[in-house]
Amino acid sequence: MSTANNAIKLILLISLGIFYLMGLGWLIIGPLLHGSLINRKKEISRFQEISLIMISGLIINYGITISLHSLKSSIILGGILAIIGFICYLVMFIKSTKLTSLSSNSLSSNSFNKLYGIIIVCCLFLVQILVIPLKDWDALSIWFLHAKMIYSAGSFSQLTGWQHPSVFFSHVDYPNLVPTLAAQIMYQVGFWNEYLPKLSLFFLFIPAVILLFTFFKRSYSFLFLIILIPFSYASRFCDGYMDGYLSIFFALSMLVLGRYYKDSKPIDLISSVFCLLPLLYLKNEGVLAVIAGICAILFTLLFKKTKFSPHKIFNDYRKLFLFVLILFIPFLIWNYYKHQWGLISDLELGTSQSFIRLMNRIFDGSYQLVFDNVNFELKNGLMLLGILISASIAVKKRIPKELLPAIIAAAIYCLGIIVVYLETPYDLSWHLHQSVYRTLLAVNMSIYVACFYLVSSLEKNEVTSIYSTNTQAYKINQ
């Protein structure tokens, strides 16, 4: 009976969390996509829409908490806003459902298949997330130590203890979206353990899976995609580290950007931008990932337009710029606090000493150690990419341009990570051994995104060949 009661409480907690994030997120996504909170003016994939809503909700919740400081006050204000937002979303959903004809059974069936797939994948990962306790060093000593500090103080402020010498080892300058959400969850539960705080990871995982399933179709290419992202990195979403989540949102951004390159649907460009936003709130490397993603977006816009005009781009997407700016505010607030509280990065990036270390490691040959480690981590993905490109050339199939954003972003991010290692104040061999397998996850996942577009292209070529063969056979028989 106790187990059944706990299961019911867990389901209620997850359900309330989803409703809470959707309510907050709709206050941004409704006006952005439809110019209204209660009227649906554009036909957009509901799955894609819900993914954007939850991403926005996560960031808004974080922004409210670091602005109000008090967990109690932030939950009350967030709850009021979430109720308003969710009621508006329900009104919009009911009105749009009445106006939408469900005459297409195939479309309805495809939507249900997506829903079942999302539920199955999320449930599989939920079990892993909650069954495996917090035990790895970074999870215990950084992310969920920060969460426990916020929970214990009941506040996200100087009272939390960021400036205490005993926690300087804990990278107190790191962003705290997940720790803040974990502290809020445990504040509602009323006690702390090493399992339930990880529920915060699940709320971050849900919008990623939903967006991934917008590519769902009965094909080998989607099976290829879902196996490589997220299942081949399943442990990275359950260990309490942020690297897996940074990597999947970075890869998803390039995935939907590739679809935008092909289909030119504005919702895909918006989704790509919104997938970059959480990166700022997960790890400091997120800033580098966002820069790499923006470069890929600018490349896409440049090559899709016959005449690249920043003024025209701004006019076309000025509403997007406005709402992105709103969701950028928590990043500015946290950087202001860091400056005020004297929380600095231990990597000393951008200092004169870091430049001297960079030059020394270039001239003494230490860079070779970095390249060897990078090559070891990326060789499988690059080999797969090379095989698929060779296969495409062999069958005289055009290399899909949709893979270019992923390759460009991965290359820029990889180059940035190499520079960081060359500037590190720590022993280079130790630093690489401790982190390179995690920091290059985003590069590997982006390479797999490029591989997905190659597999999809080859798959279409095979279908076309079979169709042509059957057509010729039919004509001969006639």
N, C-alpha and C positions, 0 to 999 in steps of 0.2 A: 504493500500500500504506500509506504514511504517512497519507494522508487517511482511508482506511478505518479504520485503527487509532485515529485521533483521534475519528472518528465513534462508534466502539464505546465508547471511553473516555467520551465525552460522554453517551451513552445510559446507561452504567453510573452515571455521576455523578448524572444526573437521577433515575434509578431509586432509587439509594441515598438520595438526598435526600428523595424522596417517602416511602419506607419509614421513614426516620428521623423525619420530621415526623408521619407517621401513628402511629408507635409512641408518640411523646411525647404526641400529642394524645389518643389513646385512653385514656390514664391519667386524663384529665379527663372526656371525653365518655362513656366507658363507664359510670362510676358516676353521672353526671348523668342520662343518658337511660334507662339500664336498671338502675341500682343494682348493677351487676356488671361485671367485666371479661371474663367468659367466657360469660355467658348473655345472650341477646337476649330481653328481656321485653316489648318494645313493637314494633309494626309501624310502622316509620318509613322513609321514603324513604332508601335507601342512599346516593343521590347527596347528599342534604341532610346526611346523617350524615357522609359523608366530607369534605364542605366544612367542617363544624364541627370535625372532627378536625384538619384541616390548619391552620385558623385557630388553634386551641388549641396545636398543635405549634409554630407560629411564635413565639407569645408565650412558651411555656414555655422554648424554646431560648434566647430572648433573656434571660429571667429567670435561667437557669442561668449564662449567660456573664457578665452584669454582677454576679452574686453571687460567682462563683468567680474572676473577673478573667482568669485564664489561659485562652487559647484551647485549649491542649492538654488541660487538666483538664476544661474544659467539654465538649469533644468526647468525651472518655472517659466522663465521667459521663452525658452526654446519650445516648451510644451504648448504654451499659448499660441505661438506662431505656427507650430506644427499642426495644431487642431484647425486653425484658420485655413492653412494651406491645404490640408487633407480634405476638409469639407469642400473647398473650391474644386479640388481635383475630382472628388466624387460627383459633384454637380456637372462638371465638364464631361466626365466619363459617361454618366447616365444620358446626358443630352446627346452626345455624339453617338452612343450606342443605338439610341432610338432612330437616329437619322441614317445609320449605316445599314445597308442591305447585306444580309448574310447568305445570299443566294449562291455564292461560290463555295461549294463544299470542299474543294481542293485547298483553297486558301485557309478555310477554317481548320482543316485537318493538319495543314502545315504548321499553323500557329500552335495547335495542341501538341504536336510533336516537339516543337521548340520548348514549350512549357514543361513537358515531361522531362526532356533532356536537361533543362536548367535545374529542375527540382532534384533529379537523380545526382547530377554532378555536385550540386551544393550540399546535399545530404551526405554524400561520400566524404567530402572534405570537412563537413561539420563534425563528423565522428572523429576524424583524425585530429582536428584542431582541439577538441575538448578532451579527448582521451589521453593525449600526450601532454604531460605537465611541463611547466617551464623548468628547463634544466640547463640549457646551453648558456655560455658565458654572456654574450651580448644581450640575449633576451632577458636574463636575470639582472645584469649589472648596468644596462642602459635603458632599454625601452620600457620594461615593466618595473624597473626600479623607479624611473620617472613617474610611471603610473601610480605606484604605491606612495610616492612622495606627495603627489597631487591629492590622492585619496585620503591619506592620513591628515594632511593639512586642511582638507575640504576647500582648497583654494588653489588657483593658478596665479601666483604672485610671488613677491619676495618671501612671503611667509612659507612658501613651499620648501625653501631651503636650497635654492639653486646656487647661492654664493657660499655655502658651507664648505670648508676645505676638505671634508671627508668624502664629498661626492664629485670632486674635480676630475677624478679618474673616469667618470661616467659620461663624458662628452655632453656636458650640460648645455652646450650650444646647439645641439641637434633639435630639429623641429619635433613637435609633440602631438600630432594629430591622433595617432593610435593610442599613446599613453593617456591623453585626455579622455578619449572615448572609453578606454578601459577603466579609468578612475570613475567616470560617471556611471558605468554599469555596476561597478562594485559598491558605489555610494547608494544606488537604488537597492541592491541586494542586501547591503548592511554588514557585510563581512568580506575579508580578503582570503583568497586561497591561490593555489598555483594553477588552477584550471579555468575558472570562469572569466578571468580578465582577458583570456585569449579569444573570447567571443567577439571582441573588438576587431580581430582579424577577419572573422567571418563576415561582418558587415562591410568590410572593405572588399572581400572576395566576391560577394553577390553581384555588384554592378559589373565587375570584370567578366564574370561568366555570362551574364545576360547579354552584354555587348558581343561577346565571342559567338553566341548562338544566333546573332543576326546574320551570320554567314552559313547557317545551317542549310544543308541540302543532302539528299541521299547520294553521296559521292565519296570516292576515295580521298579526294582532296580535303574534304571537311574532316574525315576520319584521321587523316594525316595531321591536320591542324590540331585537333582536340587531343590527340595522343602526345604530340610534342609540347603543346601549350593547352592545358596546364599539367597533364598527367606525368610527363617525364620529369617535371620539377615539383612533384607533389610535396616532398619533404620541405621545400623552401617556403611553402605556404602554411606550414604547421609548426615550425620551429621557434616562432616568436621573433624572427629577424624581419627587417623591412625590405631586404634585397629582392625577395621574390615578388613582392607587391610593386616595388618600383619598376622591376623588369617587365611585369605583365602589363602594366598600364602604359609603359613606354612602347612595348611591342604592339599593343592594341591601338595606340595612337597611329603608328605607322601602318597597321593593318587597314584601318578605316580610311586613312589618307590614300592608300593605294586604291581602294574602291572609289574614292572621290576622283582620283586621277583618271579612272576608267569611266565612271558613270556621271560625274559632274553634279552629284546631288549635294546641295548645301548642307544638309543634315550630317553628311559624312565629314565635311570640313569642320563643322561645329563639334562633332564627336571627337575628332582628332585633337582639337584644341583643348577640350574639356578633359581628355585623358592625360594631358600633360600637366594640368593644374594640381592634381594630388601629389605629383612628384616633389613639388616644393615643400610639402608638409610631411614627407616621409623620411628623407635623409638629405644631408647636405649635398650629396652627389646629384640630387634631383635638380639643382640649379643647372649643372652641366647637361643633364638629360633634356631639360627644357630648352636650353640653347641649341642643342643638336636637333631637337624636334622642330623648333622654329625655323632653323635653316632648311630642313626638309620641306616644311610647309611653304616657305618662300620659293624654294626650287620648284615645287609643284605648281604654284600659282604663276610663276614665271614661264614655265614651259607649256602651261595650258592656255595662256593668253597670247594672242598674236602681238599685242602691245602691252608691256608691263607698265602699269601706272599705279604708284602708291596711293595717289589721290582717289583713283577709281576703286581700288581695293578697300580703302577706308570708307568710302561712300556706300559700297555694296554690303559691308559688314560692320557698319558703325555700331549697330545695336549689340553685335557680338563683342566688340571692343569694350563697350560700356559694362556689360555684365561680367566679362573676364576681369575688368578692373575692380569690380566689386568683390569678386572672389579672390583677388590678389591682395586685398586689404589685410587679412590675417597674417600674411607673409611679412608685410611691412610692419605690422604691430610687433610681431615676434622679434624682428631685427632691431626695432627700436628698444625693446626690452633688453635684448642682448647687449646693446651698446650702453644702456643705462646701468645695467647690473654688472658689466665687465666680463661677460661670458664670451670667451674667444676660442677659436679652433686651435687644437694642438698641432695641426699640420703647418701652420705659419705660412699659408699660401699667399703669394703676392708680396712677401717681404724681400728685402735685399739678400737675406741669408738663404731664402729658398732659391733665388736666382743663382747664387754662388754654387749651391748644391747641384742644381741642374747642370751648370756648365762643367763642374768637376766630374759628374757621372757620365757626361758625354765624352769628355776627353780621357777619362781613365778606363773606359770600356764597360762601365757598370750597366750601361743601357742594354748591353747584350743579354744580361740576366733578365731584364724586364721583357725584352722581346721573346726570349725563350719561354718564359712563363705565359705570356699572352698567346703565343703560338700553341702551347700545350693545351690551353683552355679552349681555344677556338678551332682547333684543327678538325674536329669531327663535323662541326657545322659547316666549315668552309669546304671540306671534302664533299659533303652532301650537296652543297650549292654547286660545286664544280661539276659533279656527276650529272645533276639535273640540267645545267646549262649545256653540257656536252650532249645529253640526250635530246634536248631541244634543237640543237644545231644538226644532229644526226638525222632527225626526222624533218628537217627543213622547216621548223616551226619558229615563228617570230618570238624573240625574247620579250615577254610582257613588260611594258614600261611601268606597270603597277608596282614592281619590286624596287624601283629606283629610290623612292622615299625611304624605305627601310634600310637599304644599303648605305645611302648618304648619311642618315642619322646614326647608324651603327658605326660608320667610319669616324665621324666627328666625335662621338662619345668615346670610342676606343682611344683615339688620339689624345683626348683630354685626360683619360684615366692614366695613360702612359706618362704624360707630363706630370700628373700628380705624384706618381710613384718616383719619378726622377727628382722631385722636389722634397720628398718626405724627409723629416728630421730623424726618423727611426732607422734602424738597421734595415737596409733594403731587402736582404734575403728573408729576414723575419717578417717584415711587413707584407711581402708578396705571398709568403707561405700562409699567413693568417687571413688574407682577404681577397686575393686575386680571383679565386674560384667564385666569390660572391659578386665582386664588382663588375665582372664581365658577363654576368647572367643577362643583363639587358642587351648586350651585343649579340650573344648567342640566340636569344629569343627573336631579335630583329632579323638575324640571318634565317631563322626558321620561317619567319613571315615571308621573306623573299622566296624561300623554297616552296612555301604554300602556293604562291602565285605561279611558280614554274610547274608544279604538279597539276594545278587547275588548268593551265594552258595545255599541257600534254594530254590531260584527260579529255578536254574538248576536242583536241586533234584526233584522239582515238575514236570518240563518238562520231565525229564527222566522217572518219574513214569507214567506219562500220555502216553508217547511213548511206554513203556513196556506193559501197560495195553491194548493199542490198538493193539499192535503186537500179544499179547496172544489171544485177541478176534478174530483177523483175522485168526490165526492158527486153533482155534477151529471151526470157520465157514468153513474153508477149509476142 
